[in-house]
Amino acid sequence: MPTFRYQGRTLDGSSTSGKIDAVNSEAAAEALMNKGIIPLNLRLEKEGVKNHVSLSKLLVPAIPLEVIILFSRQLFSLTKAGVPLLRSMRGLLQNCENKQLKEALEDVVSELSNGRGLSSAM
C-alpha cells in the first residue's frame, strides 16, 4: 500500500505532519479527516527515498548576514508602511539578487499563498 506524507491542521488549529498508508490520495485525505486532521499538503512518498538527505543542500554556504539584515530592514519598512505581507514578500522576491535567499523566499511566498502563517512558512 502506498505511503503518503501529509501536513495539516488539527481541529484546535495546531499544525501536524506525518505519514499515512492509503490506497490513493483521496482515501488518505478521508482517513486524515476521520482522525480530525485537515490535510493542507498531501503527497505520495517515493520508494527508496524515505530517509534520503541531500548532501548538496547541507554543504551550501549560509546566506551572508548583510543580506539577511537588508532583507529584514526592507520587510520591516514595507509592513510598517501598511503594505500587506504577501505583497511585500513578492516584491522582495522580485528584487532579490542572492540565489539562496531567493529560493527561500519562493518557498515562503508559496506557503503564504496557501494560507499558512509567516512563522510556519519560514
ROZA-802167 format. One record per residue: residue number from 1; residue in three letters; chain; x, y, z negated of N, C-alpha, C in turn. Coordinates in steps of 0.2 Angstrom, whole numbers, plus 5000, padded with zeros to 4 digits. Each point is the difference from the previous one (the first is absolute). Layout:
REM residues N
pos code unit n_u n_v n_w ca_u ca_v ca_w c_u c_v c_w
NUM ALA A X Y Z X Y Z X Y Z $
...
END
This chain:
REM residues 122
pos code unit n_u n_v n_w ca_u ca_v ca_w c_u c_v c_w
1 MET A 5004 4994 5000 4996 5006 5000 5005 5006 5000 $
2 PRO A 4998 5005 5004 5004 5006 5000 5000 5004 4994 $
3 THR A 5005 5004 4999 5001 5004 4994 4999 5007 5002 $
4 PHE A 4997 5004 4997 4999 5007 5001 5003 5005 4994 $
5 ARG A 5003 5005 5002 5002 5005 4995 4995 5005 5000 $
6 TYR A 4999 5003 4994 4995 5005 4999 5002 5005 4996 $
7 GLN A 4997 5006 5001 5001 5006 4995 4992 5002 4999 $
8 GLY A 4999 5002 4994 4993 5002 4999 4999 5003 4994 $
9 ARG A 4993 5002 4998 4999 5003 4994 4994 4996 4996 $
10 THR A 5001 5000 4994 4995 4996 4996 4994 5005 4999 $
11 LEU A 4995 4997 4997 4994 5004 4999 5001 5006 4995 $
12 ASP A 5005 5000 4996 5002 5006 4995 5004 5005 5004 $
13 GLY A 5002 4998 5006 5004 5005 5004 5008 4999 5000 $
14 SER A 5002 4995 4996 5007 4999 5000 5003 4996 5006 $
15 SER A 5006 5001 5002 5002 4997 5006 5003 4993 4998 $
16 THR A 4999 4995 5005 5003 4993 4999 5002 4998 5007 $
17 SER A 5005 4995 4999 5002 4997 5007 5002 4992 4998 $
18 GLY A 5000 4996 5005 5002 4993 4999 4999 4996 5007 $
19 LYS A 4999 4994 4999 4999 4995 5005 4994 4996 4999 $
20 ILE A 4997 4998 5005 4994 4996 5000 5000 4995 5006 $
21 ASP A 4998 4994 4999 4999 4995 5005 4993 5000 5003 $
22 ALA A 4999 5001 5006 4993 5000 5003 5001 4997 5008 $
23 VAL A 4994 4998 5002 5000 4998 5007 5001 5005 5005 $
24 ASN A 4998 5006 4999 5001 5006 5004 4999 5007 4996 $
25 SER A 5001 5005 5003 5000 5007 4997 4994 5001 4997 $
26 GLU A 4994 4998 5003 4994 5002 4998 4998 4996 4993 $
27 ALA A 5002 4994 5000 4999 4995 4994 5005 5003 4994 $
28 ALA A 5006 5002 5002 5004 5003 4995 4997 5006 4997 $
29 ALA A 4997 5005 5004 4997 5006 4998 4994 4998 4995 $
30 GLU A 4996 4995 5002 4994 4998 4996 5002 4998 4994 $
31 ALA A 5006 4995 5000 5002 4997 4993 5002 5006 4996 $
32 LEU A 5004 5005 5002 5002 5005 4996 4994 5004 4997 $
33 MET A 4995 5002 5004 4995 5004 4998 4996 4996 4995 $
34 ASN A 5000 4993 5000 4997 4996 4995 5003 5000 4994 $
35 LYS A 5007 5002 5000 5004 5000 4994 5000 5007 4997 $
36 GLY A 4996 5005 5003 5000 5007 4998 5005 5004 5003 $
37 ILE A 5003 4998 5005 5006 5004 5003 4998 5002 5007 $
38 ILE A 5000 5007 5001 4999 5003 5006 5006 5000 5005 $
39 PRO A 5000 4996 5005 5007 5000 5004 5001 5006 5004 $
40 LEU A 5006 5003 4999 5001 5006 5004 5005 4998 5006 $
41 ASN A 5004 4995 4999 5005 4998 5005 5000 4992 4999 $
42 LEU A 4999 4997 5006 5000 4993 5000 5003 4997 5006 $
43 ARG A 5006 4996 4999 5003 4998 5006 5003 4993 4999 $
44 LEU A 5000 4996 5006 5003 4993 5000 5007 5000 4998 $
45 GLU A 5002 4996 4995 5007 4999 4998 5003 4995 5005 $
46 LYS A 5006 5002 5003 5003 4996 5005 5004 4995 4997 $
47 GLU A 5000 4994 5003 5003 4994 4997 5008 5001 5000 $
48 GLY A 5003 4998 4995 5007 5000 5000 5003 5007 4998 $
49 VAL A 4996 5005 4999 5002 5007 4999 4997 5002 4993 $
50 LYS A 4998 4995 4996 4997 5002 4994 5005 5003 4995 $
51 ASN A 5006 4998 4999 5005 5003 4996 5005 5004 5004 $
52 HIS A 4999 5002 5005 5005 5003 5005 5001 5007 4997 $
53 VAL A 5007 5002 5000 5002 5007 4998 5004 5002 5006 $
54 SER A 4999 5006 5002 5004 5003 5006 5006 5003 4997 $
55 LEU A 5006 4997 5001 5006 5003 4998 5002 5007 5003 $
56 SER A 4997 5001 5006 5002 5006 5003 4996 5006 4997 $
57 LYS A 4995 4998 4997 4996 5006 4996 5003 5001 4993 $
58 LEU A 5003 4995 4998 5004 5001 4993 5006 5004 5001 $
59 LEU A 5004 4999 5006 5006 5003 5001 5000 5007 5003 $
60 VAL A 4994 5003 5001 4999 5006 5002 5002 5006 4995 $
61 PRO A 5004 5005 5002 5002 5005 4995 4994 5004 4998 $
62 ALA A 5000 5002 4994 4995 5004 4997 4999 5007 5003 $
63 ILE A 4994 5002 5000 4998 5007 5003 5004 5005 4996 $
64 PRO A 5004 5004 5003 5004 5005 4996 4995 5005 4996 $
65 LEU A 5003 5001 4994 4996 5004 4995 4998 5007 5003 $
66 GLU A 5004 5003 5004 4998 5007 5003 4994 4999 5004 $
67 VAL A 4999 4994 5004 4994 4999 5004 4994 4999 4995 $
68 ILE A 5001 4997 4995 4994 4998 4996 4998 5007 4996 $
69 ILE A 5005 5004 4998 4999 5006 4997 4996 5005 5005 $
70 LEU A 5002 5000 5006 4997 5005 5005 4993 4997 5001 $
71 PHE A 4999 4994 5001 4993 4997 5001 4996 5002 4994 $
72 SER A 5002 4999 4994 4996 5001 4994 4998 5007 5000 $
73 ARG A 5005 5005 5001 4998 5007 5000 4995 5002 5005 $
74 GLN A 5001 4997 5006 4995 5002 5006 4993 4997 4998 $
75 LEU A 5000 4994 4997 4993 4997 4998 4997 5004 4995 $
76 PHE A 5004 5002 4995 4997 5005 4995 4997 5006 5002 $
77 SER A 5004 5003 5005 4998 5007 5003 4993 4999 5004 $
78 LEU A 5000 4994 5004 4994 4999 5004 4994 4999 4995 $
79 THR A 5001 4996 4995 4994 4998 4996 4998 5006 4996 $
80 LYS A 5005 5004 4997 4998 5006 4996 4997 5005 5005 $
81 ALA A 5001 5000 5006 4997 5005 5005 4993 4997 5001 $
82 GLY A 4998 4994 4998 4993 4998 5001 4999 4995 5006 $
83 VAL A 5006 4999 5003 4999 4995 5006 4999 4993 4997 $
84 PRO A 4995 4997 5003 4999 4993 4998 5006 4995 5000 $
85 LEU A 5000 4996 4996 5006 4995 4999 5001 4996 5006 $
86 LEU A 4995 4997 5004 5001 4996 5006 5003 5005 5005 $
87 ARG A 4997 5006 5001 5002 5004 5005 5008 5002 4999 $
88 SER A 5001 5002 4993 5007 5002 4999 5005 4994 5001 $
89 MET A 4998 4994 4999 5005 4994 5001 5001 4999 5008 $
90 ARG A 4994 5001 5003 5001 4999 5008 5004 5006 5003 $
91 GLY A 5000 5006 4997 5004 5005 5002 5007 4999 4999 $
92 LEU A 5002 4998 4994 5006 4998 4998 5003 4995 5004 $
93 LEU A 4996 4995 5001 5002 4994 5004 5002 5002 5007 $
94 GLN A 4996 5005 5003 5002 5002 5007 5007 5004 5000 $
95 ASN A 5001 5003 4995 5006 5004 5000 5006 4997 4997 $
96 CYS A 5000 4994 4997 5005 4996 4997 5005 4998 5005 $
97 GLU A 5006 5001 4998 5006 4998 5004 5004 4994 4998 $
98 ASN A 4999 4998 4993 5003 4995 4997 4996 4993 5002 $
99 LYS A 5003 4995 5003 4997 4994 5002 4997 4996 4995 $
100 GLN A 5003 5000 4994 4998 4996 4995 4994 5003 4996 $
101 LEU A 5000 5007 4999 4995 5003 4997 4994 5000 5005 $
102 LYS A 5001 5001 5007 4995 5000 5004 4996 4993 5000 $
103 GLU A 5004 4994 5000 4996 4994 4999 4996 4999 4994 $
104 ALA A 5003 5003 4994 4996 5000 4994 4994 5004 5000 $
105 LEU A 5001 5006 5003 4994 5004 5001 4994 4997 5004 $
106 GLU A 5002 4997 5006 4996 4996 5004 4995 4995 4996 $
107 ASP A 5004 4997 4996 4996 4995 4995 4996 5003 4996 $
108 VAL A 5002 5006 4996 4996 5003 4996 4994 5003 5003 $
109 VAL A 5001 5003 5006 4994 5003 5004 4995 4995 5001 $
110 SER A 5003 4994 5002 4995 4995 5002 4996 4998 4994 $
111 GLU A 5003 4999 4994 4997 4998 4994 4995 5005 4998 $
112 LEU A 5002 5007 5000 4995 5005 4999 4994 5000 5004 $
113 SER A 5001 4999 5007 4995 5000 5004 4995 4994 4999 $
114 ASN A 5002 4995 4997 4996 4994 4998 4997 5001 4993 $
115 GLY A 5001 5006 4997 4996 5001 4994 5004 4999 4994 $
116 ARG A 5006 4998 5000 5004 4999 4994 5002 5006 4997 $
117 GLY A 5001 5000 4994 5003 5006 4996 5007 5001 5002 $
118 LEU A 5003 5006 4998 5007 5002 5002 5004 4996 4996 $
119 SER A 4999 4998 4993 5005 4996 4996 5000 4993 5003 $
120 SER A 4995 4997 5002 5000 4993 5002 5003 5000 5008 $
121 ALA A 4999 5005 5003 5002 5001 5007 5008 5000 5000 $
122 MET A 5003 5004 4995 5007 5001 5000 5003 4994 4997 $
END
